[in-house]
Amino acid sequence: MEKCMISNERPSPYGQHPYAGSAPKPSVAEETIKTEKVQIERKTFVFTLKENPRGRFLRITEDVNGRRDAIIVPATGLEDFKKVLDEMIKASAETPPKANP
């Protein structure tokens, strides 16, 4: 079982955490269920389905030259997330790109 901290426990790049003087939160054990990696141009996207005591979630991490950003989608929202993504893919295919000057 893989253990790591949840993303909101990492130090903020925007300054001090608003609860900085209070006791630190204990780390939450997370189990990795499945991981897939996709390389698109110069970006790497890692999709990791995980589970912790609060439930399942999908963590999507974008890595660009060592800089990482992540979003977390609770499993309860994956169908809605997929529906919006499918709509964006359809709109992208149906809308011609604008010509660059």
N, CA, C and O atoms as a MOPAC input file, in Angstrom:
PM7 MOZYME 1SCF
protein

 N      0.84100 1    -1.17200 1     0.00000 1
 C      0.00000 1     0.00000 1     0.00000 1
 C      0.88800 1     1.23800 1     0.00000 1
 O      1.79000 1     1.35500 1     0.83000 1
 N      0.64300 1     2.15300 1    -0.91500 1
 C      1.42400 1     3.37700 1    -1.01300 1
 C      0.85900 1     4.40600 1    -0.05100 1
 O     -0.35500 1     4.59300 1     0.02900 1
 N      1.73900 1     5.06900 1     0.67600 1
 C      1.29600 1     6.11200 1     1.59900 1
 C      1.94900 1     7.41700 1     1.19400 1
 O      3.14100 1     7.46200 1     0.89000 1
 N      1.16000 1     8.47400 1     1.19200 1
 C      1.70000 1     9.81000 1     0.93100 1
 C      0.72700 1    10.83000 1     1.50000 1
 O     -0.35200 1    10.47500 1     1.97300 1
 N      1.11200 1    12.09700 1     1.45100 1
 C      0.24600 1    13.14400 1     1.96200 1
 C     -0.72800 1    13.56800 1     0.88300 1
 O     -0.41900 1    13.48700 1    -0.30600 1
 N     -1.91400 1    14.02400 1     1.29400 1
 C     -2.85300 1    14.53700 1     0.32200 1
 C     -2.38500 1    15.90200 1    -0.14000 1
 O     -1.64800 1    16.58300 1     0.57300 1
 N     -2.80900 1    16.30800 1    -1.33400 1
 C     -2.24800 1    17.49100 1    -1.97300 1
 C     -2.44000 1    18.77300 1    -1.16900 1
 O     -1.60000 1    19.66800 1    -1.26300 1
 N     -3.49700 1    18.89700 1    -0.39200 1
 C     -3.70000 1    20.14500 1     0.33800 1
 C     -2.82900 1    20.24600 1     1.58300 1
 O     -2.94000 1    21.21900 1     2.32900 1
 N     -1.96200 1    19.25900 1     1.82500 1
 C     -1.05700 1    19.32500 1     2.96300 1
 C      0.34600 1    19.75000 1     2.55300 1
 O      1.22700 1    19.89000 1     3.40200 1
 N      0.55700 1    19.95300 1     1.26700 1
 C      1.86200 1    20.41000 1     0.80500 1
 C      2.01400 1    21.89500 1     1.11600 1
 O      1.01800 1    22.61000 1     1.22500 1
 N      3.24300 1    22.36000 1     1.25800 1
 C      3.44100 1    23.79300 1     1.48700 1
 C      2.89800 1    24.58900 1     0.31200 1
 O      3.05400 1    24.19000 1    -0.84200 1
 N      2.26900 1    25.70000 1     0.60300 1
 C      1.68700 1    26.52900 1    -0.44500 1
 C      2.75000 1    27.39300 1    -1.10500 1
 O      3.57600 1    27.98800 1    -0.41200 1
 N      2.74500 1    27.47500 1    -2.45500 1
 C      3.69000 1    28.36300 1    -3.12600 1
 C      3.26800 1    29.82400 1    -2.99000 1
 O      4.00900 1    30.72100 1    -3.39200 1
 N      2.08400 1    30.07000 1    -2.42600 1
 C      1.54500 1    31.42200 1    -2.32000 1
 C      1.74500 1    32.02800 1    -0.94400 1
 O      1.12800 1    33.04500 1    -0.62500 1
 N      2.58400 1    31.43400 1    -0.13100 1
 C      2.83500 1    31.99600 1     1.18500 1
 C      2.42000 1    31.03600 1     2.27900 1
 O      2.22000 1    29.84400 1     2.04700 1
 N      2.29700 1    31.57900 1     3.46900 1
 C      2.02900 1    30.75700 1     4.63400 1
 C      0.59600 1    30.24000 1     4.62200 1
 O     -0.32800 1    30.95400 1     4.23200 1
 N      0.42400 1    29.00800 1     5.04600 1
 C     -0.89600 1    28.38600 1     5.14000 1
 C     -1.71700 1    29.15100 1     6.16400 1
 O     -1.17900 1    29.54200 1     7.20000 1
 N     -3.02400 1    29.38400 1     5.90700 1
 C     -3.83100 1    30.16900 1     6.83600 1
 C     -3.91500 1    29.58000 1     8.24300 1
 O     -4.21100 1    30.29900 1     9.19800 1
 N     -3.65700 1    28.27200 1     8.37900 1
 C     -3.72100 1    27.65400 1     9.69900 1
 C     -2.32700 1    27.41900 1    10.27100 1
 O     -2.14900 1    26.55500 1    11.13000 1
 N     -1.35000 1    28.16900 1     9.80800 1
 C      0.05100 1    27.93800 1    10.20500 1
 C      0.22900 1    28.09600 1    11.69500 1
 O      0.93000 1    29.09800 1    11.55100 1
 N      0.19900 1    27.99600 1    12.59700 1
 C      0.37100 1    28.02300 1    14.01700 1
 C     -0.36700 1    26.89700 1    14.68900 1
 O     -0.06600 1    26.55800 1    15.83400 1
 N     -1.32900 1    26.30800 1    14.00600 1
 C     -2.05400 1    25.18400 1    14.60300 1
 C     -1.27500 1    23.88600 1    14.38000 1
 O     -0.32900 1    23.83600 1    13.59500 1
 N     -1.68900 1    22.86300 1    15.07500 1
 C     -1.00000 1    21.57100 1    14.94600 1
 C     -1.14600 1    21.03900 1    13.52300 1
 O     -2.20800 1    21.18500 1    12.91800 1
 N     -0.09000 1    20.42200 1    12.97700 1
 C     -0.18300 1    19.88600 1    11.61500 1
 C     -1.16500 1    18.72300 1    11.55600 1
 O     -1.32000 1    17.96900 1    12.51600 1
 N     -1.82800 1    18.59300 1    10.39800 1
 C     -2.75000 1    17.48300 1    10.19700 1
 C     -1.94900 1    16.19900 1    10.03000 1
 O     -0.87000 1    16.20800 1     9.43700 1
 N     -2.46800 1    15.10800 1    10.54800 1
 C     -1.77200 1    13.83600 1    10.30800 1
 C     -1.91900 1    13.45200 1     8.83900 1
 O     -2.92600 1    13.77600 1     8.21000 1
 N     -0.92300 1    12.76500 1     8.29200 1
 C     -1.01800 1    12.34900 1     6.89400 1
 C     -2.09200 1    11.28000 1     6.76100 1
 O     -2.34800 1    10.50800 1     7.68500 1
 N     -2.71300 1    11.25700 1     5.58700 1
 C     -3.78300 1    10.31200 1     5.31200 1
 C     -3.22500 1     9.21400 1     4.40800 1
 O     -2.64300 1     9.50000 1     3.36200 1
 N     -3.40200 1     7.96900 1     4.81300 1
 C     -2.92300 1     6.84100 1     4.01200 1
 C     -3.76000 1     6.73100 1     2.74100 1
 O     -4.99000 1     6.73200 1     2.79400 1
 N     -3.08300 1     6.63700 1     1.60400 1
 C     -3.75200 1     6.49300 1     0.31400 1
 C     -3.27600 1     5.21600 1    -0.35800 1
 O     -2.08700 1     4.89700 1    -0.33400 1
 N     -4.20300 1     4.49300 1    -0.95100 1
 C     -3.86500 1     3.29500 1    -1.69800 1
 C     -4.06000 1     3.58300 1    -3.17900 1
 O     -5.11300 1     4.07500 1    -3.58300 1
 N     -3.05000 1     3.27800 1    -3.99100 1
 C     -3.14900 1     3.44600 1    -5.43900 1
 C     -3.82700 1     2.23000 1    -6.03100 1
 O     -3.41100 1     1.09500 1    -5.80000 1
 N     -4.88600 1     2.48000 1    -6.80500 1
 C     -5.63900 1     1.40600 1    -7.44400 1
 C     -5.16500 1     1.20000 1    -8.87800 1
 O     -4.99100 1     0.06400 1    -9.32000 1
 N     -4.95100 1     2.31100 1    -9.61200 1
 C     -4.51500 1     2.22000 1   -11.00500 1
 C     -3.86000 1     3.53100 1   -11.40000 1
 O     -4.27100 1     4.60100 1   -10.95200 1
 N     -2.83000 1     3.44100 1   -12.24800 1
 C     -2.13100 1     4.62100 1   -12.74900 1
 C     -1.92200 1     4.47500 1   -14.24600 1
 O     -1.54400 1     3.40800 1   -14.73100 1
 N     -2.16900 1     5.55500 1   -14.97200 1
 C     -1.90400 1     5.62800 1   -16.41400 1
 C     -1.19200 1     6.93900 1   -16.70500 1
 O     -1.47200 1     7.95900 1   -16.07500 1
 N     -0.27200 1     6.90800 1   -17.65900 1
 C      0.51000 1     8.08800 1   -18.02000 1
 C      0.28400 1     8.40000 1   -19.49800 1
 O      0.24300 1     7.49100 1   -20.32700 1
 N      0.13800 1     9.69700 1   -19.83200 1
 C     -0.06100 1    10.14400 1   -21.20700 1
 C      0.91800 1    11.27900 1   -21.49100 1
 O      0.98100 1    12.25300 1   -20.74100 1
 N      1.68200 1    11.15000 1   -22.57800 1
 C      2.60900 1    12.20000 1   -23.00300 1
 C      1.95100 1    12.96100 1   -24.15400 1
 O      1.62600 1    12.36200 1   -25.17900 1
 N      1.75100 1    14.26500 1   -24.00300 1
 C      1.16800 1    15.10900 1   -25.03700 1
 C      2.08200 1    16.31200 1   -25.21700 1
 O      2.22300 1    17.14800 1   -24.32500 1
 N      2.69900 1    16.37800 1   -26.39100 1
 C      3.69300 1    17.41100 1   -26.68200 1
 C      4.75400 1    17.39300 1   -25.58400 1
 O      5.37900 1    16.35400 1   -25.36800 1
 N      4.97900 1    18.49900 1   -24.88600 1
 C      6.01900 1    18.53200 1   -23.85000 1
 C      5.46500 1    18.31000 1   -22.44300 1
 O      6.17100 1    18.49700 1   -21.45200 1
 N      4.20000 1    17.91000 1   -22.36700 1
 C      3.55700 1    17.69400 1   -21.07100 1
 C      3.32500 1    16.21200 1   -20.82400 1
 O      3.03100 1    15.45000 1   -21.74500 1
 N      3.46300 1    15.82100 1   -19.56900 1
 C      3.13000 1    14.46500 1   -19.14600 1
 C      1.96900 1    14.57200 1   -18.17300 1
 O      2.01500 1    15.33800 1   -17.21000 1
 N      0.93300 1    13.79500 1   -18.43600 1
 C     -0.22300 1    13.73700 1   -17.54900 1
 C     -0.25300 1    12.35600 1   -16.89800 1
 O     -0.15800 1    11.33600 1   -17.58000 1
 N     -0.38500 1    12.33500 1   -15.58200 1
 C     -0.47500 1    11.08100 1   -14.84800 1
 C     -1.85900 1    11.03400 1   -14.20800 1
 O     -2.23400 1    11.91800 1   -13.43700 1
 N     -2.60400 1     9.99100 1   -14.54000 1
 C     -3.93000 1     9.76100 1   -13.98600 1
 C     -3.79600 1     8.64300 1   -12.95500 1
 O     -3.41200 1     7.52400 1   -13.29400 1
 N     -4.11300 1     8.94500 1   -11.70200 1
 C     -3.96800 1     7.95900 1   -10.63800 1
 C     -5.27400 1     7.83300 1    -9.87600 1
 O     -5.73500 1     8.78700 1    -9.24800 1
 N     -5.86500 1     6.65000 1    -9.93700 1
 C     -7.06100 1     6.36600 1    -9.15900 1
 C     -6.59900 1     5.88500 1    -7.79100 1
 O     -5.83900 1     4.92300 1    -7.68400 1
 N     -7.06400 1     6.56200 1    -6.74900 1
 C     -6.61900 1     6.26800 1    -5.39200 1
 C     -7.81800 1     6.11300 1    -4.47300 1
 O     -8.95500 1     6.43300 1    -4.82000 1
 N     -7.50900 1     5.60400 1    -3.27500 1
 C     -8.54200 1     5.47600 1    -2.25100 1
 C     -7.91700 1     5.77300 1    -0.89700 1
 O     -6.79100 1     5.36600 1    -0.61000 1
 N     -8.66900 1     6.48700 1    -0.07600 1
 C     -8.25900 1     6.72900 1     1.30100 1
 C     -9.49800 1     6.54500 1     2.17900 1
 O    -10.56400 1     6.22700 1     1.65200 1
 N     -9.39900 1     6.73000 1     3.48300 1
 C    -10.57200 1     6.50200 1     4.34900 1
 C    -11.78800 1     7.35600 1     3.98000 1
 O    -12.91100 1     7.00600 1     4.34300 1
 N    -11.58800 1     8.45600 1     3.27400 1
 C    -12.71800 1     9.30900 1     2.88300 1
 C    -13.35100 1     8.87400 1     1.56900 1
 O    -14.42900 1     9.35900 1     1.22600 1
 N    -12.71100 1     7.97000 1     0.82000 1
 C    -13.29800 1     7.48800 1    -0.42600 1
 C    -12.29600 1     7.42700 1    -1.56300 1
 O    -11.09600 1     7.62600 1    -1.37100 1
 N    -12.82000 1     7.14400 1    -2.76400 1
 C    -11.99500 1     7.07200 1    -3.97400 1
 C    -11.95800 1     8.40600 1    -4.67800 1
 O    -12.88200 1     9.21500 1    -4.58100 1
 N    -10.85200 1     8.61800 1    -5.40100 1
 C    -10.69900 1     9.86500 1    -6.14700 1
 C     -9.68400 1     9.66200 1    -7.26200 1
 O     -8.85900 1     8.74900 1    -7.22000 1
 N     -9.76500 1    10.52700 1    -8.25000 1
 C     -8.81700 1    10.53200 1    -9.35300 1
 C     -7.92700 1    11.75100 1    -9.19900 1
 O     -8.41500 1    12.87900 1    -9.12400 1
 N     -6.62600 1    11.52500 1    -9.15100 1
 C     -5.66500 1    12.63200 1    -9.11000 1
 C     -5.06400 1    12.73600 1   -10.51300 1
 O     -4.51700 1    11.76300 1   -11.03200 1
 N     -5.16700 1    13.90200 1   -11.11400 1
 C     -4.58300 1    14.16000 1   -12.43500 1
 C     -3.43100 1    15.13000 1   -12.22100 1
 O     -3.63200 1    16.26600 1   -11.79200 1
 N     -2.22500 1    14.67200 1   -12.52300 1
 C     -1.03000 1    15.48300 1   -12.33300 1
 C     -0.44800 1    15.84500 1   -13.69200 1
 O     -0.26600 1    14.98400 1   -14.55200 1
 N     -0.16100 1    17.12300 1   -13.87300 1
 C      0.47600 1    17.62200 1   -15.09600 1
 C      1.92600 1    17.94000 1   -14.74700 1
 O      2.19300 1    18.66800 1   -13.79100 1
 N      2.85300 1    17.39900 1   -15.51600 1
 C      4.27700 1    17.65800 1   -15.31000 1
 C      4.82800 1    18.31000 1   -16.56700 1
 O      4.79300 1    17.72500 1   -17.64900 1
 N      5.33600 1    19.52500 1   -16.41400 1
 C      5.96200 1    20.24400 1   -17.51400 1
 C      7.36000 1    20.63900 1   -17.06300 1
 O      7.52300 1    21.53500 1   -16.23500 1
 N      8.35400 1    19.97500 1   -17.60400 1
 C      9.75100 1    20.27500 1   -17.26400 1
 C      9.99000 1    20.29100 1   -15.75200 1
 O     10.69300 1    21.16700 1   -15.24900 1
 N      9.42000 1    19.34400 1   -15.03300 1
 C      9.64300 1    19.24500 1   -13.59400 1
 C      8.67200 1    20.02600 1   -12.74300 1
 O      8.63300 1    19.82400 1   -11.52900 1
 N      7.88500 1    20.91100 1   -13.32800 1
 C      6.88300 1    21.66800 1   -12.56400 1
 C      5.59200 1    20.85900 1   -12.57600 1
 O      5.10600 1    20.48000 1   -13.64200 1
 N      5.03600 1    20.59200 1   -11.40000 1
 C      3.84900 1    19.74900 1   -11.30100 1
 C      2.67000 1    20.51900 1   -10.72200 1
 O      2.80400 1    21.30100 1    -9.78000 1
 N      1.52300 1    20.27000 1   -11.31400 1
 C      0.25100 1    20.76700 1   -10.81100 1
 C     -0.71300 1    19.59700 1   -10.81800 1
 O     -0.62100 1    18.72100 1   -11.67900 1
 N     -1.63600 1    19.57200 1    -9.86900 1
 C     -2.56300 1    18.44800 1    -9.79100 1
 C     -3.96400 1    18.93100 1    -9.45800 1
 O     -4.15400 1    19.94600 1    -8.78800 1
 N     -4.94100 1    18.17400 1    -9.94500 1
 C     -6.32000 1    18.36200 1    -9.53100 1
 C     -6.81200 1    17.01100 1    -9.01900 1
 O     -6.30700 1    15.95900 1    -9.41100 1
 N     -7.79500 1    17.06300 1    -8.14800 1
 C     -8.36200 1    15.84300 1    -7.59700 1
 C     -9.86000 1    15.87500 1    -7.85100 1
 O    -10.53800 1    16.85000 1    -7.52500 1
 N    -10.36900 1    14.79600 1    -8.43800 1
 C    -11.78800 1    14.66100 1    -8.72700 1
 C    -12.32300 1    13.50700 1    -7.88200 1
 O    -11.88100 1    12.37100 1    -8.05400 1
 N    -13.26400 1    13.77300 1    -6.97300 1
 C    -13.84600 1    12.67000 1    -6.20600 1
 C    -14.51600 1    11.67400 1    -7.15700 1
 O    -15.06300 1    12.07100 1    -8.18600 1
 N    -14.47400 1    10.39900 1    -6.82100 1
 C    -15.06000 1     9.36300 1    -7.67700 1
 C    -16.52900 1     9.63000 1    -7.95200 1
 O    -17.03700 1     9.26600 1    -9.01300 1
 N    -17.21500 1    10.25800 1    -7.01600 1
 C    -18.63800 1    10.55800 1    -7.21200 1
 C    -18.87100 1    11.54400 1    -8.34700 1
 O    -19.99300 1    11.64600 1    -8.84200 1
 N    -17.84100 1    12.27500 1    -8.77600 1
 C    -17.98600 1    13.25400 1    -9.85100 1
 C    -17.36500 1    12.83200 1   -11.16200 1
 O    -17.36400 1    13.61300 1   -12.11300 1
 N    -16.83100 1    11.61300 1   -11.24700 1
 C    -16.13000 1    11.19500 1   -12.46600 1
 C    -17.03400 1    11.14300 1   -13.69400 1
 O    -16.60000 1    11.51400 1   -14.78500 1
 N    -18.28400 1    10.69100 1   -13.54500 1
 C    -19.19800 1    10.64600 1   -14.69500 1
 C    -19.47700 1    12.05500 1   -15.22000 1
 O    -19.47100 1    12.26900 1   -16.43300 1
 N    -19.72000 1    13.01700 1   -14.32900 1
 C    -19.94100 1    14.40400 1   -14.75300 1
 C    -18.68800 1    14.97500 1   -15.40400 1
 O    -18.77100 1    15.68300 1   -16.40700 1
 N    -17.52400 1    14.66500 1   -14.83000 1
 C    -16.24900 1    15.12000 1   -15.37800 1
 C    -16.07100 1    14.58200 1   -16.79900 1
 O    -15.67900 1    15.32500 1   -17.69900 1
 N    -16.35600 1    13.30900 1   -16.99900 1
 C    -16.24300 1    12.67500 1   -18.31300 1
 C    -17.21600 1    13.30300 1   -19.30500 1
 O    -16.86300 1    13.53100 1   -20.46200 1
 N    -18.42900 1    13.58100 1   -18.86100 1
 C    -19.43400 1    14.18000 1   -19.73800 1
 C    -18.95900 1    15.54700 1   -20.25700 1
 O    -19.07600 1    15.83400 1   -21.44800 1
 N    -18.43100 1    16.37700 1   -19.37100 1
 C    -17.93300 1    17.69200 1   -19.78300 1
 C    -16.72100 1    17.53900 1   -20.70000 1
 O    -16.60000 1    18.25600 1   -21.69300 1
 N    -15.83200 1    16.61400 1   -20.37500 1
 C    -14.65800 1    16.37600 1   -21.21500 1
 C    -15.07500 1    15.92400 1   -22.61000 1
 O    -14.52400 1    16.39500 1   -23.60500 1
 N    -16.05300 1    15.00600 1   -22.69000 1
 C    -16.56200 1    14.56500 1   -23.99300 1
 C    -17.14200 1    15.72900 1   -24.79400 1
 O    -16.94500 1    15.80700 1   -26.00600 1
 N    -17.85500 1    16.63000 1   -24.12200 1
 C    -18.42200 1    17.80400 1   -24.79200 1
 C    -17.31200 1    18.72200 1   -25.32400 1
 O    -17.43600 1    19.27700 1   -26.41500 1
 N    -16.23500 1    18.88000 1   -24.55500 1
 C    -15.11100 1    19.71900 1   -24.99000 1
 C    -14.40300 1    19.09400 1   -26.19800 1
 O    -14.00000 1    19.80700 1   -27.11700 1
 N    -14.25200 1    17.77300 1   -26.19500 1
 C    -13.62100 1    17.07600 1   -27.32100 1
 C    -14.46400 1    17.26200 1   -28.57500 1
 O    -13.92700 1    17.52700 1   -29.65100 1
 N    -15.77500 1    17.12500 1   -28.44400 1
 C    -16.68500 1    17.29600 1   -29.57900 1
 C    -16.61400 1    18.72800 1   -30.10900 1
 O    -16.53000 1    18.93700 1   -31.31900 1
 N    -16.64700 1    19.71200 1   -29.21200 1
 C    -16.57800 1    21.12100 1   -29.62700 1
 C    -15.25000 1    21.41600 1   -30.32300 1
 O    -15.21600 1    22.16200 1   -31.30200 1
 N    -14.16000 1    20.83700 1   -29.82500 1
 C    -12.85100 1    21.06100 1   -30.44400 1
 C    -12.80400 1    20.47900 1   -31.85200 1
 O    -12.22100 1    21.08200 1   -32.75300 1
 N    -13.41400 1    19.31200 1   -32.04600 1
 C    -13.42500 1    18.66700 1   -33.36300 1
 C    -14.32100 1    19.41100 1   -34.34700 1
 O    -14.03400 1    19.43500 1   -35.54300 1
 N    -15.39800 1    20.01500 1   -33.86200 1
 C    -16.35400 1    20.69300 1   -34.72500 1
 C    -16.00900 1    22.13800 1   -35.03300 1
 O    -16.52900 1    22.71000 1   -35.99100 1
 N    -15.13400 1    22.73600 1   -34.22900 1
 C    -14.78400 1    24.13900 1   -34.40700 1
 C    -13.42700 1    24.25100 1   -35.06900 1
 O    -12.42400 1    23.80100 1   -34.51600 1
 N    -13.38900 1    24.85700 1   -36.26900 1
 C    -12.08000 1    24.96500 1   -36.92900 1
 C    -11.15800 1    25.93300 1   -36.17300 1
 O    -11.62200 1    26.94100 1   -35.64200 1
 N     -9.86700 1    25.63000 1   -36.12700 1
 C     -8.93500 1    26.53800 1   -35.44500 1
 C     -8.84900 1    27.86800 1   -36.18500 1
 O     -9.01600 1    27.93100 1   -37.40300 1
 N     -8.58700 1    28.91900 1   -35.42900 1
 C     -8.41900 1    30.24300 1   -36.04000 1
 C     -7.05200 1    30.30500 1   -36.69500 1
 O     -6.07400 1    29.75800 1   -36.18600 1
 N     -7.00400 1    30.97800 1   -37.82700 1
 C     -5.73300 1    31.12800 1   -38.55800 1
 C     -4.84500 1    32.09500 1   -37.79600 1
 O     -5.30800 1    33.12700 1   -37.31000 1
 N     -3.54900 1    31.75300 1   -37.69300 1
 C     -2.57900 1    32.63600 1   -37.05100 1
 C     -2.12400 1    33.66500 1   -38.06300 1
 O     -1.86500 1    33.32600 1   -39.21800 1
 N     -2.02200 1    34.93500 1   -37.64100 1
 C     -1.59900 1    36.00300 1   -38.58900 1
 C     -0.17200 1    35.86300 1   -39.02300 1
 O      0.31800 1    36.67600 1   -39.80800 1

